[in-house]
Amino acid sequence: MIDHRRLDAICRQAGAIALSQWPGGGHALHSWDKSPGNPVCDADLAVDAFLRAELGALLPTAGWLSEETADDPARLARDLIWLVDPIDGTRDFIRGRSGWAVSVALIEAGKPLAGLLVAPARGEVWSALAGAGARLNGKPLVASTRARFAGARIPADALPKQDRDLLTVEKPNSIALRIAMVADDRADLLATLRWGYEWDVGAAALIAREAGAAVSDAFGQPLIYNKRDPRAFGVLVSAPAIHGAAVERLAPRAARVSVRDR
C-alpha cells in the first residue's frame, strides 16, 4: 500500500516550491513559450524534477507521465503510473494570479487511485482516494446536486449565445481547479470542447467523482488513463442530474470540433 501521508507531504512541498517562485509573492520569474500560446516557466521544471524524484522514491515500480517530461512509452507496460502537471494554470502563475495548482494522480489499470491538487496561493489542498471520498483542507466534499440544466453555474469568462441560459462564475486558469469547483458545489458544470491531456484532469476528475459529480469526456464516455496517445477530447463534469442534458447539448459541437482539430 502507498504511504498516503507521505504522498500528501510530497505534494504540499511541491506546492511550497512553486509558491516560492510565484510572481504574486513578489518573486522574479523566467518564462517562455514551449510553442505558440503554450507557456512554461522555471517553476514548472523545478516542481517536475522534485516530484519525479520524490514520487519515484515513494513508489519505484510506477511509471511516469508529466506535462514537463518527455514521454517514455515504457509507461504503457506499467500497471501503475504517476500522472503529473507540475503547475496547472501556468498563465495565472506567470501573471501573479492565484488560479493555479500542482496536480498529482496515481493511476492503476487506466483508472485513478489517488489524486491531489495543491493550490497554495489559495490556501487549498484537495484530495481523493478511490472509494473513500474527497476532501478540501481535510473536510469532506459534496458535489453540486443541481437538477435543472438551465441556470447551471459554469466557470467561464463568457458564454456563446446558445449557452446563455447558464450562469458564469469565477474561472481560474487551472482546468483542474475548475473541475474541483463542481466537487465543492461552487459550480454545477465544467465542460471543454478541445483536445486535452490526461495530466490536466486526472487528479481533479477523481476528486469530483468521489465528491459525487458525474465525470466523462465531451461525448459522455468514461475517461481512461495511461493511453498510448495521452489525450481525450474534452472533459465534462457536472451534477449527476444534468449530465445527460449537458452531453445532449455539447456532443454535436464536440463531434464537429474534434474532427477539425485532431
C-alpha positions as CSV (number, residue, x, y, z in Angstrom):
1,M,0.0,0.0,0.0
2,I,1.1,3.5,-0.7
3,D,2.0,5.8,2.2
4,H,-0.8,8.4,1.8
5,R,0.7,10.7,4.5
6,R,4.0,10.8,2.7
7,L,2.2,11.4,-0.7
8,D,0.4,14.4,0.9
9,A,3.6,15.8,2.3
10,I,5.4,15.5,-1.0
11,C,2.6,17.3,-2.9
12,R,2.4,20.0,-0.3
13,Q,6.2,20.5,-0.5
14,A,5.9,20.7,-4.3
15,G,3.3,23.5,-3.8
16,A,5.7,25.3,-1.5
17,I,8.4,25.1,-4.1
18,A,6.1,26.7,-6.7
19,L,4.9,29.3,-4.3
20,S,8.5,30.3,-3.5
21,Q,8.8,31.3,-7.2
22,W,5.3,32.8,-7.8
23,P,5.3,36.4,-9.0
24,G,2.2,37.1,-7.0
25,G,4.5,36.8,-3.9
26,G,6.9,39.3,-5.4
27,H,9.4,36.8,-6.9
28,A,11.1,37.3,-10.3
29,L,10.4,34.5,-12.8
30,H,11.8,33.4,-16.1
31,S,9.2,32.1,-18.5
32,W,9.0,31.3,-22.2
33,D,6.7,29.6,-24.8
34,K,7.3,25.9,-25.5
35,S,5.1,26.5,-28.5
36,P,2.9,29.5,-29.5
37,G,0.4,30.1,-26.7
38,N,1.9,27.3,-24.5
39,P,3.9,28.9,-21.7
40,V,6.3,27.3,-19.3
41,C,8.5,28.7,-16.5
42,D,11.4,27.8,-14.3
43,A,8.9,26.8,-11.5
44,D,7.3,24.2,-13.8
45,L,10.6,22.5,-14.3
46,A,11.7,22.7,-10.6
47,V,8.4,21.2,-9.4
48,D,8.5,18.5,-12.1
49,A,12.0,17.4,-11.1
50,F,11.2,17.4,-7.4
51,L,8.1,15.3,-7.9
52,R,9.8,12.9,-10.2
53,A,12.5,12.2,-7.6
54,E,10.2,12.0,-4.6
55,L,7.3,10.1,-6.1
56,G,9.8,7.8,-7.8
57,A,11.3,7.0,-4.4
58,L,7.8,6.6,-2.9
59,L,6.7,4.0,-5.5
60,P,9.7,2.9,-7.6
61,T,7.6,0.5,-9.7
62,A,5.3,3.2,-11.1
63,G,5.7,4.7,-14.5
64,W,5.7,8.4,-15.2
65,L,3.6,10.8,-17.4
66,S,4.0,14.5,-16.9
67,E,3.4,17.6,-18.9
68,E,7.0,18.7,-18.5
69,T,8.9,15.4,-19.1
70,A,9.4,13.8,-22.5
71,D,7.0,10.8,-22.7
72,D,8.6,7.4,-22.3
73,P,6.5,4.7,-23.9
74,A,7.8,2.2,-21.2
75,R,5.0,3.6,-19.0
76,L,2.5,1.6,-21.1
77,A,3.8,-1.6,-19.7
78,R,3.3,-0.4,-16.1
79,D,0.2,-1.2,-14.2
80,L,0.8,1.9,-12.0
81,I,1.8,5.3,-13.2
82,W,2.1,8.8,-11.7
83,L,0.2,11.4,-13.7
84,V,1.6,14.9,-13.0
85,D,1.0,18.5,-14.1
86,P,3.7,20.4,-12.1
87,I,1.8,23.7,-12.4
88,D,-1.7,23.5,-13.9
89,G,-2.7,27.0,-14.8
90,T,0.8,28.4,-15.8
91,R,-0.7,31.5,-17.3
92,D,-2.2,32.5,-14.0
93,F,1.0,31.6,-12.2
94,I,3.1,33.8,-14.5
95,R,0.7,36.7,-14.2
96,G,0.8,36.5,-10.4
97,R,-2.8,35.3,-10.1
98,S,-3.9,32.5,-7.7
99,G,-5.7,30.2,-10.2
100,W,-3.0,27.5,-10.4
101,A,-2.3,24.2,-8.7
102,V,0.1,21.3,-8.5
103,S,-1.8,18.2,-9.8
104,V,-0.7,14.6,-9.0
105,A,-2.7,11.4,-9.6
106,L,-1.8,7.8,-9.2
107,I,-3.3,5.6,-11.9
108,E,-3.8,1.9,-11.8
109,A,-5.0,-0.1,-14.9
110,G,-6.3,3.1,-16.5
111,K,-8.2,4.4,-13.5
112,P,-7.2,6.9,-10.8
113,L,-6.5,5.5,-7.4
114,A,-5.4,8.8,-5.7
115,G,-5.5,12.4,-6.6
116,L,-4.2,15.6,-5.0
117,L,-4.4,19.3,-6.0
118,V,-2.3,21.7,-4.0
119,A,-3.2,25.4,-4.6
120,P,-1.0,27.2,-2.1
121,A,-1.8,30.7,-3.3
122,R,-5.5,29.9,-2.5
123,G,-4.7,28.1,0.7
124,E,-6.3,24.9,-0.7
125,V,-5.4,21.2,-0.7
126,W,-7.8,18.9,-2.5
127,S,-7.5,15.1,-2.2
128,A,-9.4,11.9,-3.0
129,L,-8.9,8.2,-2.8
130,A,-10.9,5.9,-5.0
131,G,-13.9,4.6,-3.0
132,A,-13.1,6.8,0.0
133,G,-14.5,10.2,-0.9
134,A,-12.9,13.6,-1.5
135,R,-11.7,16.4,0.8
136,L,-10.8,20.0,0.8
137,N,-8.4,21.0,3.6
138,G,-9.5,17.9,5.4
139,K,-13.2,18.5,5.2
140,P,-15.4,16.1,3.1
141,L,-16.7,17.4,-0.2
142,V,-20.2,17.1,-1.6
143,A,-20.6,18.0,-5.2
144,S,-23.3,20.0,-6.8
145,T,-26.8,18.4,-6.8
146,R,-28.4,20.8,-9.2
147,A,-31.4,19.2,-11.0
148,R,-32.1,21.8,-13.8
149,F,-29.7,22.4,-16.6
150,A,-30.9,26.0,-17.3
151,G,-29.3,28.3,-14.8
152,A,-26.3,26.0,-14.1
153,R,-23.2,27.7,-12.9
154,I,-20.2,27.3,-15.1
155,P,-16.6,28.7,-14.7
156,A,-16.2,30.8,-17.8
157,D,-15.3,34.3,-18.8
158,A,-18.2,34.5,-21.3
159,L,-20.7,32.1,-22.9
160,P,-21.7,31.6,-26.6
161,K,-25.2,32.7,-27.5
162,Q,-26.6,29.2,-27.4
163,D,-25.5,28.8,-23.8
164,R,-26.7,32.0,-22.3
165,D,-29.3,30.1,-20.2
166,L,-26.3,29.2,-18.0
167,L,-24.6,31.4,-15.4
168,T,-20.9,32.3,-15.3
169,V,-18.8,32.1,-12.1
170,E,-15.1,32.5,-11.3
171,K,-12.8,30.9,-13.8
172,P,-9.3,30.1,-12.6
173,N,-6.8,29.3,-15.4
174,S,-6.3,25.8,-14.0
175,I,-8.7,23.3,-15.6
176,A,-8.1,21.1,-12.5
177,L,-9.4,23.9,-10.2
178,R,-12.4,24.5,-12.4
179,I,-13.3,20.8,-12.2
180,A,-12.8,20.9,-8.4
181,M,-15.3,23.7,-8.2
182,V,-18.0,21.3,-9.2
183,A,-16.8,18.9,-6.4
184,D,-17.2,21.8,-3.9
185,D,-20.6,23.0,-5.2
186,R,-19.1,26.3,-6.4
187,A,-20.1,25.3,-9.9
188,D,-22.6,22.9,-11.4
189,L,-20.9,22.2,-14.7
190,L,-17.5,22.3,-16.3
191,A,-17.1,21.5,-20.0
192,T,-14.3,21.8,-22.5
193,L,-14.5,21.2,-26.3
194,R,-10.9,20.7,-27.2
195,W,-8.2,18.1,-27.2
196,G,-6.6,17.9,-23.7
197,Y,-4.1,15.8,-21.9
198,E,-4.5,13.2,-19.1
199,W,-2.3,15.2,-16.7
200,D,-4.7,18.1,-16.9
201,V,-7.7,16.3,-15.4
202,G,-6.5,13.0,-13.7
203,A,-6.4,14.2,-10.1
204,A,-9.3,16.6,-10.4
205,A,-11.6,14.2,-12.1
206,L,-11.2,11.7,-9.3
207,I,-11.8,14.4,-6.7
208,A,-15.0,15.4,-8.5
209,R,-16.2,11.8,-8.9
210,E,-15.5,10.9,-5.3
211,A,-17.5,14.0,-4.2
212,G,-20.5,12.7,-6.2
213,A,-20.2,14.5,-9.5
214,A,-20.6,12.8,-12.9
215,V,-17.4,12.8,-15.0
216,S,-16.9,11.9,-18.7
217,D,-15.3,13.1,-21.9
218,A,-17.3,15.6,-24.1
219,F,-19.2,12.7,-25.6
220,G,-20.3,11.2,-22.3
221,Q,-17.8,8.4,-22.4
222,P,-15.6,7.4,-19.4
223,L,-12.1,8.9,-19.1
224,I,-9.3,6.3,-19.5
225,Y,-5.7,7.0,-18.5
226,N,-2.3,5.8,-19.5
227,K,-3.2,5.5,-23.2
228,R,-0.6,5.5,-25.9
229,D,-2.0,8.8,-27.0
230,P,-2.5,10.6,-23.7
231,R,-5.2,12.8,-25.0
232,A,-9.0,12.9,-24.8
233,F,-11.5,15.2,-26.5
234,G,-13.0,17.4,-23.8
235,V,-14.0,16.8,-20.3
236,L,-17.5,17.1,-18.8
237,V,-18.0,17.3,-15.1
238,S,-21.4,18.1,-13.6
239,A,-24.1,17.5,-11.1
240,P,-25.3,14.0,-12.0
241,A,-28.9,15.0,-12.7
242,I,-27.8,17.5,-15.5
243,H,-25.0,15.4,-17.1
244,G,-27.3,13.9,-19.7
245,A,-28.6,17.3,-20.7
246,A,-25.1,18.6,-20.9
247,V,-24.0,15.7,-23.2
248,E,-27.0,16.3,-25.4
249,R,-26.2,19.9,-25.9
250,L,-22.5,19.6,-26.3
251,A,-22.0,16.3,-28.2
252,P,-22.9,17.7,-31.7
253,R,-20.5,20.6,-31.2
254,A,-17.8,18.2,-29.9
255,A,-18.2,16.0,-33.0
256,R,-17.6,18.9,-35.3
257,V,-14.6,20.3,-33.4
258,S,-12.9,17.0,-32.6
259,V,-12.7,16.1,-36.3
260,R,-11.5,19.6,-37.3
261,D,-8.8,20.0,-34.6
262,R,-7.5,16.4,-34.3
